[in-house]
Amino acid sequence: MGPKAAGTIQRLSRYCNHYAEYFLLLLGVSMTATVILQVFCRYALNHSLFWSEELARYLLVWLTFIGATVAYHRNMHPGVDVIFKRLQRKNRTRIRYLVHLFSLFFFLILIWYGFSFAYFIRAQTTPALSLPKWLVFSIIPLSGLLFTLHCVAFLYRGSQQKTSSTGAP
C-alpha cells in the first residue's frame, strides 16, 4: 500500500472516529432522556411508557459498540500490560503488531457473522417499537467495519514507524 492510500485510510479513520464521538453523545443524551422520561411518567403521572425500556436497551447496545470503536481508536481499550511493559522496545512493537493482526482477524469475523445474523433476522421486528431487528443488530457489522478501518490505520502507522526507524524502504 502506498503512502497516499495509507494517508487516506488514516484520515478516514480519524474522520469516522470524530463523527462516532458525536454519535456517542447523541446516543447517551437520547438514552438519558428516555430513562428520565420513563421515571417521570411512572412516578409522577402513574403511567408507564411501554416502549421506553426497549429503546433505552437498544440505545445502550449501540452506545457500547460505537464506544468500543472509539476506545480502540484512542488506544484506551482495557488490557493487562504487566508483562508487556517489561519487554524490550523492539519486542513491544512486534507484539503490538501481532495483537493488531489478531484483532483484525476477529473484526473480520465480527463483520461476516454480524451481516449473516442481521440477514437471518431481517423479517423479525422488536416487540414494543416494531422496528426491524436487522436495524438494531446492524451495529455488529457496522462496528466491525469501524474496528477494521482503525486497525488497518494502526497497522500501517506501525509499519511506517518501523521503516522510518530502520531507514529501510
For each residue, the residues with C-beta under 8 A, 3 or more apart:
1: 5 6 9 156
2: 5 6
3: 6 7 160
4: 7 8
5: 1 2 8 9
6: 1 2 3 9 10 153 156 160
7: 3 4 10 11
8: 4 5 11 12
9: 1 5 6 12 13 149 152 153 156
10: 6 7 13 14 153 156 157
11: 7 8 14 15
12: 8 9 15 16 149 153
13: 9 10 16 17 73 149 150 152 153
14: 10 11 17 18
15: 11 12 18 19
16: 12 13 19 20 146 149 150
17: 13 14 20 21 69 70 73 74 146 150
18: 14 15 21 22
19: 15 16 22 23
20: 16 17 23 24 66 69 70 73 146
21: 17 18 24 25 70
22: 18 19 25 26
23: 19 20 26 27 66
24: 20 21 27 28 63 66 67 70
25: 21 22 28 29
26: 22 23 29 30
27: 23 24 30 31 59 62 63 66
28: 24 25 31 32 63
29: 25 26 32 33
30: 26 27 33 34 59
31: 27 28 34 35 56 59 60 63
32: 28 29 35 36
33: 29 30 36 37
34: 30 31 37 38 52 55 56 59
35: 31 32 38 39 52 56
36: 32 33 39 40
37: 33 34 40 41 49 52
38: 34 35 41 42 48 49 52 53 56
39: 35 36 42 43
40: 36 37 43 44 45
41: 37 38 44 45 47 48 49 52
42: 38 39 45 46 47 48 49
43: 39 40 46
44: 40 41
45: 40 41 42
46: 42 43
47: 41 42
48: 38 41 42 52
49: 37 38 41 42 52
50: 128
51: 54 55 128 129
52: 34 35 37 38 41 48 49 55 56
53: 38 56 57 128
54: 51 57 58 126 127 128 129
55: 34 51 52 58 59 128 129
56: 31 34 35 38 52 53 59 60
57: 53 54 60 61
58: 54 55 61 62 126 129 131 136
59: 27 30 31 34 55 56 62 63
60: 31 56 57 63 64
61: 57 58 64 65 136 139
62: 27 58 59 65 66 139
63: 24 27 28 31 59 60 66 67
64: 60 61 67 68
65: 61 62 68 69 139 140 142 143
66: 20 23 24 27 62 63 69 70 139 143 146
67: 24 63 64 70 71
68: 64 65 71 72 77 143 147
69: 17 20 65 66 72 73 143 146 147 150
70: 17 20 21 24 66 67 73 74
71: 67 68 74 76 77
72: 68 69 75 76 77 147 150 151
73: 13 17 20 69 70 150
74: 17 70 71
75: 72
76: 71 72
77: 68 71 72
78:
79: 84
80: 83 84
81: 84 85
82: 85 86
83: 80 86 87
84: 79 80 81 87 92 95
85: 81 82
86: 82 83
87: 83 84 91 92 95
88: 91 92
89: 92 93
90: 93 94
91: 87 88 94 95
92: 84 87 88 89 95 96
93: 89 90 96 97 158 161 162
94: 90 91 97 98
95: 84 87 91 92 98 99
96: 92 93 99 100 158
97: 93 94 100 101 155 158 159
98: 94 95 101 102
99: 95 96 102 103
100: 96 97 103 104 151 154 155 158
101: 97 98 104 105 155
102: 98 99 105 106
103: 99 100 106 107 147 151
104: 100 101 107 108 148 151 152 155
105: 101 102 108 109
106: 102 103 109 110
107: 103 104 110 111 144 147 148 151
108: 104 105 111 112 144 148
109: 105 106 112 113
110: 106 107 113 114 140 141 143 144 147
111: 107 108 114 115 141 144 145 148
112: 108 109 115 116 141
113: 109 110 116 117 140
114: 110 111 117 118 137 138 140 141 142 143 144
115: 111 112 118 119 141
116: 112 113 119 120
117: 113 114 120 121 137 140
118: 114 115 121 122 134 137 138 140 141
119: 115 116 122 134
120: 116 117
121: 117 118 124 133 134 137
122: 118 119 132 133 134
123:
124: 121 132 133 134
125: 130 131 132 133
126: 54 58 129 130 131 132 133 136
127: 54
128: 50 51 53 54 55
129: 51 54 55 58 126
130: 125 126
131: 58 125 126 135 136
132: 122 124 125 126 135 136
133: 121 122 124 125 126 136 137
134: 118 119 121 122 124 137 138
135: 131 132 138
136: 58 61 126 131 132 133 139
137: 114 117 118 121 133 134 140
138: 114 118 134 135 141 142
139: 61 62 65 66 136 142 143
140: 65 110 113 114 117 118 137 143 144
141: 110 111 112 114 115 118 138 144 145
142: 65 114 138 139 145 146
143: 65 66 68 69 110 114 139 140 146 147
144: 107 108 110 111 114 140 141 147 148
145: 111 141 142 148 149
146: 16 17 20 66 69 142 143 149 150
147: 68 69 72 103 107 110 143 144 150 151
148: 104 107 108 111 144 145 151 152
149: 9 12 13 16 145 146 152 153
150: 13 16 17 69 72 73 146 147 153 154
151: 72 100 103 104 107 147 148 154 155
152: 9 13 104 148 149 155 156
153: 6 9 10 12 13 149 150 156 157
154: 100 150 151 157 158
155: 97 100 101 104 151 152 158 159
156: 1 6 9 10 152 153 159 160
157: 10 153 154 160 161
158: 93 96 97 100 154 155 161 162
159: 97 155 156 162 163
160: 3 6 156 157 163 164
161: 93 157 158 164 165
162: 93 158 159 165 166
163: 159 160 166 167 168 169
164: 160 161 167
165: 161 162
166: 162 163
167: 163 164
168: 163
169: 163
